[in-house]
């Protein structure tokens, strides 16, 4: 089982050989790597180092925007604050989440999936770099979605209208070297499938990501800064009636720290992501909200009986 490396410009140009390889990846392994996007290696390295510097701040500075304290799903997540696999211990990574900002007075603004961003006080450089990257990475993801639609024999603009107010979440992940106390139940991030539509992942080039093969076992996936790993989430799988596969993956952790930057590119809250012609209604926002409650430790405690 191979994970193909594809030219993003050829996806935009609807090159038939590239689209065929993309379709095979979407229907099979559920992962690909891409290169030649509008995001240059230097741009990606800069945003990765911006996140790295934030994660190295004293914990006291990050606690002001700690999700477990604010109750939000934007801001900083401390080690142990996320549990993607109920059969594993909470993940030992830390992370920082930011997302789409609605206009003042928007009727959707009170929904948790559009919660206000929480930024470190006084760090205007961090905020600007992350927000600028968010916008540019979202444009890359939208281009990819058009290519994916065409590759699986849907209209190229099939997904366009669903992304006017995307529930797109940009995350910086910090994986320290694997702790000496870690057991077989401890992971940087445990085995999981992504919840939403499309994930566009930048990494610092350090190894760590592993993808589960369909017949069992794992494939290591590496991408230097400027290449991106793409994969598909649960929402995309049922939205396309199984034409696109959500594949389990994990980060065990190793001898070196690792920073990764995934953009979880998801449609607007009120999008019906039920399979076409099914007659069902599955709101994208309801799906994501339910999965967040199952994942964030502070929300698990809030919803416990």
The 8 nearest C-alpha neighbors of each residue, nearest first, counted from 0:
[[1, 2, 28, 212, 213, 27, 218, 214],
 [0, 2, 3, 28, 24, 218, 31, 30],
 [1, 3, 31, 30, 4, 0, 28, 24],
 [4, 2, 31, 1, 5, 32, 24, 20],
 [3, 5, 32, 33, 31, 2, 6, 34],
 [6, 4, 33, 32, 3, 7, 34, 17],
 [5, 7, 34, 9, 8, 33, 35, 10],
 [8, 6, 10, 9, 35, 36, 34, 33],
 [7, 9, 11, 10, 6, 35, 12, 36],
 [10, 8, 12, 14, 11, 6, 7, 13],
 [9, 11, 7, 13, 8, 12, 146, 14],
 [12, 10, 8, 9, 13, 7, 146, 142],
 [11, 13, 9, 10, 14, 8, 7, 146],
 [14, 12, 10, 11, 15, 9, 18, 146],
 [13, 15, 9, 17, 12, 16, 10, 18],
 [16, 14, 18, 17, 13, 19, 150, 10],
 [17, 15, 19, 18, 14, 20, 13, 21],
 [16, 18, 20, 19, 14, 15, 21, 10],
 [19, 17, 21, 150, 15, 20, 16, 22],
 [18, 20, 22, 16, 17, 21, 15, 23],
 [21, 19, 23, 17, 18, 22, 24, 16],
 [20, 22, 18, 24, 19, 23, 25, 17],
 [23, 21, 25, 19, 150, 24, 20, 151],
 [22, 24, 20, 26, 21, 25, 27, 19],
 [23, 25, 27, 21, 22, 28, 29, 26],
 [26, 24, 29, 243, 22, 23, 27, 244],
 [27, 25, 243, 23, 24, 244, 242, 22],
 [26, 28, 24, 29, 25, 23, 244, 243],
 [27, 29, 24, 30, 25, 26, 246, 2],
 [30, 28, 25, 244, 24, 27, 246, 230],
 [31, 29, 230, 28, 229, 24, 2, 25],
 [32, 30, 3, 2, 229, 228, 4, 24],
 [31, 33, 228, 4, 227, 229, 5, 3],
 [34, 32, 5, 227, 4, 226, 6, 7],
 [33, 35, 226, 6, 36, 7, 5, 227],
 [34, 36, 7, 6, 8, 37, 33, 226],
 [37, 35, 38, 7, 34, 8, 139, 39],
 [36, 38, 39, 35, 139, 135, 136, 138],
 [39, 37, 36, 42, 225, 43, 40, 136],
 [38, 40, 42, 41, 225, 37, 43, 36],
 [39, 41, 225, 224, 43, 42, 44, 38],
 [42, 40, 44, 39, 43, 45, 225, 224],
 [43, 41, 45, 39, 40, 44, 38, 46],
 [42, 44, 40, 46, 45, 41, 224, 225],
 [45, 43, 41, 47, 42, 46, 224, 40],
 [46, 44, 42, 48, 43, 47, 49, 41],
 [45, 47, 49, 43, 48, 44, 50, 42],
 [48, 46, 44, 50, 49, 45, 51, 43],
 [47, 49, 51, 45, 50, 46, 52, 44],
 [50, 48, 46, 52, 47, 51, 45, 125],
 [49, 51, 53, 47, 48, 52, 171, 54],
 [52, 50, 48, 54, 53, 49, 47, 55],
 [51, 53, 55, 49, 50, 54, 48, 56],
 [54, 52, 50, 55, 51, 56, 49, 125],
 [55, 53, 51, 56, 52, 50, 173, 93],
 [54, 56, 52, 53, 51, 57, 58, 50],
 [55, 57, 53, 54, 58, 60, 52, 61],
 [58, 56, 59, 60, 55, 61, 54, 53],
 [57, 59, 61, 60, 62, 56, 55, 54],
 [58, 60, 62, 57, 61, 63, 56, 65],
 [61, 59, 58, 62, 57, 63, 56, 119],
 [62, 60, 58, 63, 59, 64, 65, 75],
 [61, 63, 65, 59, 64, 60, 58, 75],
 [62, 64, 61, 65, 60, 59, 119, 68],
 [65, 63, 62, 74, 75, 61, 117, 66],
 [64, 66, 62, 75, 68, 67, 63, 76],
 [67, 65, 69, 71, 70, 68, 76, 75],
 [66, 68, 297, 65, 70, 69, 80, 76],
 [69, 67, 66, 65, 70, 64, 62, 63],
 [68, 70, 66, 71, 67, 65, 64, 63],
 [71, 69, 66, 67, 68, 72, 297, 298],
 [72, 70, 66, 69, 73, 114, 111, 74],
 [71, 73, 66, 74, 70, 114, 111, 96],
 [74, 72, 96, 97, 71, 116, 117, 66],
 [73, 75, 117, 96, 95, 64, 66, 65],
 [76, 74, 95, 65, 64, 94, 66, 77],
 [75, 77, 94, 93, 66, 65, 80, 95],
 [76, 78, 93, 80, 79, 75, 94, 65],
 [79, 77, 91, 93, 92, 80, 90, 76],
 [78, 80, 89, 91, 90, 81, 77, 92],
 [81, 79, 296, 77, 78, 76, 295, 89],
 [82, 80, 295, 296, 89, 79, 294, 90],
 [81, 83, 89, 294, 84, 90, 295, 296],
 [84, 82, 294, 191, 189, 81, 85, 188],
 [83, 85, 86, 87, 82, 189, 190, 191],
 [86, 84, 87, 83, 82, 88, 89, 294],
 [85, 87, 84, 88, 184, 83, 82, 189],
 [88, 86, 184, 84, 85, 185, 89, 189],
 [87, 89, 185, 184, 90, 82, 86, 85],
 [90, 88, 82, 79, 81, 91, 87, 80],
 [91, 89, 188, 79, 187, 186, 92, 82],
 [90, 92, 78, 187, 79, 186, 89, 93],
 [93, 91, 174, 78, 187, 90, 173, 94],
 [94, 92, 78, 77, 173, 76, 172, 91],
 [95, 93, 172, 76, 171, 75, 173, 170],
 [94, 96, 75, 171, 74, 170, 76, 172],
 [97, 95, 170, 73, 74, 169, 75, 168],
 [98, 96, 169, 73, 116, 168, 74, 170],
 [99, 97, 168, 167, 169, 100, 116, 96],
 [98, 100, 167, 166, 101, 165, 113, 168],
 [99, 101, 98, 102, 115, 113, 116, 114],
 [102, 100, 108, 105, 99, 103, 113, 164],
 [101, 103, 105, 104, 100, 108, 106, 107],
 [104, 102, 105, 101, 108, 106, 100, 107],
 [103, 105, 106, 102, 108, 101, 107, 109],
 [104, 106, 108, 107, 102, 103, 101, 109],
 [107, 105, 108, 104, 109, 110, 103, 101],
 [108, 106, 105, 109, 110, 113, 101, 268],
 [107, 109, 105, 106, 110, 113, 101, 114],
 [110, 108, 107, 111, 114, 113, 106, 105],
 [109, 111, 112, 113, 108, 107, 114, 106],
 [112, 110, 114, 113, 109, 72, 71, 288],
 [111, 113, 110, 114, 166, 288, 284, 72],
 [114, 112, 111, 110, 108, 115, 99, 166],
 [113, 115, 111, 112, 116, 110, 71, 73],
 [116, 114, 117, 113, 100, 73, 98, 108],
 [115, 117, 73, 97, 118, 114, 74, 98],
 [116, 118, 74, 73, 64, 115, 119, 97],
 [119, 117, 120, 116, 74, 126, 64, 122],
 [120, 118, 122, 121, 64, 117, 61, 63],
 [121, 119, 122, 118, 123, 63, 60, 117],
 [120, 122, 123, 119, 118, 124, 125, 126],
 [121, 123, 124, 125, 120, 119, 126, 118],
 [122, 124, 126, 125, 121, 127, 120, 119],
 [125, 123, 127, 126, 122, 128, 129, 121],
 [126, 124, 128, 123, 122, 127, 129, 49],
 [125, 127, 123, 129, 124, 128, 130, 122],
 [128, 126, 130, 124, 129, 125, 131, 123],
 [129, 127, 131, 125, 130, 126, 132, 124],
 [128, 130, 132, 126, 131, 127, 133, 125],
 [129, 131, 133, 127, 132, 128, 126, 134],
 [132, 130, 128, 134, 133, 129, 127, 135],
 [131, 133, 135, 129, 134, 130, 136, 128],
 [134, 132, 130, 136, 131, 135, 129, 137],
 [135, 133, 137, 131, 132, 136, 130, 138],
 [134, 136, 132, 138, 137, 133, 131, 139],
 [135, 137, 139, 133, 138, 134, 132, 140],
 [138, 136, 140, 134, 135, 139, 133, 141],
 [137, 139, 141, 135, 136, 140, 142, 134],
 [140, 138, 136, 142, 137, 141, 143, 135],
 [141, 139, 137, 143, 142, 138, 136, 144],
 [142, 140, 144, 138, 143, 139, 137, 145],
 [143, 141, 139, 145, 140, 144, 138, 146],
 [144, 142, 140, 146, 141, 145, 147, 139],
 [143, 145, 147, 141, 146, 142, 148, 140],
 [146, 144, 155, 148, 142, 143, 147, 156],
 [145, 147, 143, 149, 144, 148, 10, 150],
 [146, 148, 150, 144, 149, 145, 143, 151],
 [149, 147, 153, 145, 155, 146, 150, 151],
 [148, 150, 155, 152, 146, 153, 147, 151],
 [149, 151, 147, 18, 22, 148, 152, 146],
 [152, 150, 148, 149, 22, 153, 147, 242],
 [153, 151, 149, 150, 148, 154, 155, 147],
 [152, 154, 148, 149, 151, 155, 157, 150],
 [155, 153, 157, 156, 149, 148, 152, 145],
 [154, 156, 149, 145, 148, 157, 153, 146],
 [157, 155, 159, 154, 158, 145, 148, 160],
 [158, 156, 154, 155, 159, 153, 148, 145],
 [157, 159, 156, 161, 160, 144, 145, 162],
 [160, 158, 156, 161, 162, 157, 141, 145],
 [161, 159, 162, 158, 163, 157, 156, 266],
 [160, 162, 266, 159, 158, 267, 163, 270],
 [161, 163, 165, 266, 164, 160, 267, 159],
 [162, 164, 165, 161, 160, 267, 266, 159],
 [165, 163, 267, 162, 166, 266, 99, 101],
 [166, 164, 267, 266, 162, 167, 265, 163],
 [165, 167, 265, 267, 266, 168, 99, 112],
 [168, 166, 264, 265, 165, 263, 98, 99],
 [167, 169, 98, 263, 262, 97, 166, 170],
 [170, 168, 262, 97, 96, 98, 261, 263],
 [171, 169, 96, 95, 261, 260, 172, 262],
 [170, 172, 260, 95, 94, 259, 50, 96],
 [173, 171, 94, 259, 258, 93, 260, 170],
 [174, 172, 258, 93, 92, 94, 257, 175],
 [173, 175, 92, 257, 256, 187, 258, 172],
 [176, 174, 256, 177, 173, 257, 255, 92],
 [175, 177, 255, 256, 254, 253, 178, 252],
 [176, 178, 252, 253, 175, 254, 179, 181],
 [179, 177, 180, 181, 176, 175, 252, 91],
 [180, 178, 181, 177, 182, 176, 254, 253],
 [179, 181, 178, 182, 177, 185, 183, 184],
 [182, 180, 185, 178, 179, 177, 183, 184],
 [181, 183, 184, 185, 180, 186, 179, 178],
 [182, 184, 185, 181, 186, 87, 251, 88],
 [183, 185, 87, 182, 88, 186, 181, 86],
 [186, 184, 182, 181, 88, 183, 87, 90],
 [187, 185, 251, 188, 189, 90, 250, 91],
 [186, 188, 92, 91, 250, 90, 251, 252],
 [187, 189, 186, 90, 250, 249, 190, 251],
 [190, 188, 186, 249, 84, 83, 191, 250],
 [189, 191, 249, 248, 247, 84, 188, 192],
 [192, 190, 247, 248, 83, 189, 84, 193],
 [191, 193, 247, 246, 245, 232, 194, 248],
 [194, 192, 232, 195, 233, 191, 231, 245],
 [195, 193, 232, 233, 234, 192, 287, 290],
 [194, 196, 232, 234, 265, 233, 193, 235],
 [195, 197, 235, 232, 265, 234, 231, 264],
 [198, 196, 231, 264, 230, 232, 263, 195],
 [199, 197, 263, 230, 229, 262, 264, 200],
 [200, 198, 229, 262, 261, 228, 227, 197],
 [201, 199, 261, 228, 227, 260, 198, 229],
 [200, 202, 260, 227, 259, 261, 224, 228],
 [203, 201, 259, 204, 224, 258, 260, 223],
 [202, 204, 224, 205, 258, 223, 259, 47],
 [205, 203, 223, 202, 222, 224, 206, 221],
 [204, 206, 203, 257, 207, 202, 221, 255],
 [207, 205, 221, 208, 204, 220, 219, 257],
 [206, 208, 250, 252, 209, 251, 205, 253],
 [209, 207, 250, 220, 219, 249, 206, 210],
 [208, 210, 219, 218, 249, 248, 217, 220],
 [211, 209, 248, 218, 217, 247, 212, 219],
 [210, 212, 217, 247, 248, 216, 218, 215],
 [211, 213, 215, 214, 217, 216, 210, 218],
 [214, 212, 215, 211, 28, 216, 27, 246],
 [213, 215, 212, 216, 211, 217, 0, 28],
 [216, 214, 212, 213, 211, 217, 218, 210],
 [215, 217, 212, 211, 214, 218, 213, 210],
 [216, 218, 211, 210, 212, 209, 219, 215],
 [219, 217, 210, 209, 211, 220, 212, 216],
 [220, 218, 209, 208, 210, 217, 221, 207],
 [221, 219, 208, 209, 218, 222, 210, 206],
 [220, 222, 206, 204, 219, 223, 208, 205],
 [221, 223, 226, 204, 227, 202, 224, 228],
 [224, 222, 204, 226, 225, 203, 202, 221],
 [225, 223, 40, 226, 203, 43, 202, 44],
 [226, 224, 40, 39, 43, 223, 227, 34],
 [225, 227, 34, 222, 224, 223, 33, 32],
 [228, 226, 201, 33, 200, 32, 222, 229],
 [227, 229, 32, 200, 31, 199, 33, 222],
 [230, 228, 199, 31, 198, 30, 32, 200],
 [229, 231, 30, 198, 29, 197, 31, 228],
 [230, 232, 197, 245, 196, 198, 235, 29],
 [231, 233, 193, 195, 245, 196, 194, 235],
 [232, 234, 194, 236, 235, 245, 195, 193],
 [233, 235, 195, 196, 236, 232, 237, 238],
 [236, 234, 196, 238, 232, 233, 237, 239],
 [237, 235, 241, 243, 233, 244, 234, 239],
 [236, 238, 240, 239, 235, 234, 241, 274],
 [239, 237, 274, 272, 235, 273, 240, 236],
 [240, 238, 242, 237, 241, 236, 274, 235],
 [241, 239, 237, 274, 238, 242, 236, 275],
 [240, 242, 236, 243, 239, 237, 244, 238],
 [241, 243, 239, 240, 26, 244, 236, 151],
 [244, 242, 25, 26, 236, 241, 239, 235],
 [243, 245, 29, 236, 26, 25, 246, 241],
 [246, 244, 232, 231, 233, 29, 236, 192],
 [245, 247, 29, 192, 244, 248, 211, 28],
 [248, 246, 192, 191, 211, 190, 210, 245],
 [247, 249, 210, 190, 209, 191, 211, 246],
 [250, 248, 190, 189, 209, 188, 208, 251],
 [251, 249, 208, 188, 207, 187, 252, 209],
 [250, 252, 186, 187, 249, 207, 188, 253],
 [253, 251, 177, 187, 250, 207, 176, 186],
 [252, 254, 177, 176, 255, 251, 207, 256],
 [253, 255, 176, 177, 256, 252, 175, 178],
 [256, 254, 176, 253, 257, 175, 205, 177],
 [255, 257, 175, 176, 174, 258, 254, 173],
 [256, 258, 174, 205, 173, 175, 255, 259],
 [259, 257, 173, 172, 203, 202, 174, 47],
 [258, 260, 202, 172, 201, 171, 203, 261],
 [259, 261, 171, 201, 170, 200, 172, 202],
 [262, 260, 200, 199, 170, 169, 201, 263],
 [261, 263, 169, 199, 198, 168, 264, 200],
 [262, 264, 198, 168, 167, 197, 261, 265],
 [265, 263, 167, 197, 262, 198, 196, 168],
 [264, 266, 167, 166, 196, 165, 195, 263],
 [267, 265, 165, 162, 161, 166, 270, 268],
 [266, 268, 165, 164, 166, 162, 270, 269],
 [267, 269, 284, 283, 270, 266, 282, 166],
 [270, 268, 282, 267, 283, 271, 284, 266],
 [271, 269, 283, 282, 267, 268, 272, 161],
 [270, 272, 282, 281, 273, 280, 283, 269],
 [271, 273, 238, 281, 270, 283, 282, 274],
 [272, 274, 281, 238, 280, 271, 279, 275],
 [275, 273, 238, 240, 277, 239, 237, 272],
 [276, 274, 277, 273, 238, 239, 240, 278],
 [275, 277, 278, 274, 279, 273, 240, 280],
 [278, 276, 279, 275, 274, 273, 280, 240],
 [277, 279, 276, 280, 275, 273, 274, 281],
 [280, 278, 277, 273, 281, 274, 276, 271],
 [279, 281, 273, 271, 282, 278, 272, 277],
 [280, 282, 273, 271, 272, 283, 279, 286],
 [283, 281, 271, 285, 284, 269, 270, 272],
 [282, 284, 286, 268, 270, 285, 272, 269],
 [285, 283, 268, 287, 286, 282, 288, 269],
 [284, 286, 288, 282, 287, 283, 289, 268],
 [285, 287, 283, 289, 284, 288, 290, 282],
 [288, 286, 290, 284, 289, 285, 291, 283],
 [289, 287, 291, 285, 290, 286, 284, 292],
 [290, 288, 292, 286, 287, 291, 285, 293],
 [289, 291, 293, 287, 292, 288, 294, 286],
 [292, 290, 294, 288, 293, 289, 295, 287],
 [293, 291, 298, 289, 290, 294, 299, 295],
 [292, 294, 290, 291, 299, 295, 289, 298],
 [295, 293, 291, 82, 83, 292, 81, 296],
 [296, 294, 81, 298, 297, 292, 291, 80],
 [295, 297, 299, 80, 298, 81, 294, 300],
 [298, 296, 300, 67, 299, 295, 301, 80],
 [299, 297, 301, 292, 300, 295, 296, 302],
 [300, 298, 296, 302, 301, 297, 292, 293],
 [299, 301, 303, 297, 298, 302, 296, 304],
 [300, 302, 298, 299, 303, 297, 304, 292],
 [303, 301, 299, 300, 298, 304, 292, 297],
 [302, 304, 300, 301, 299, 298, 292, 297],
 [303, 302, 301, 300, 299, 298, 292, 293]]
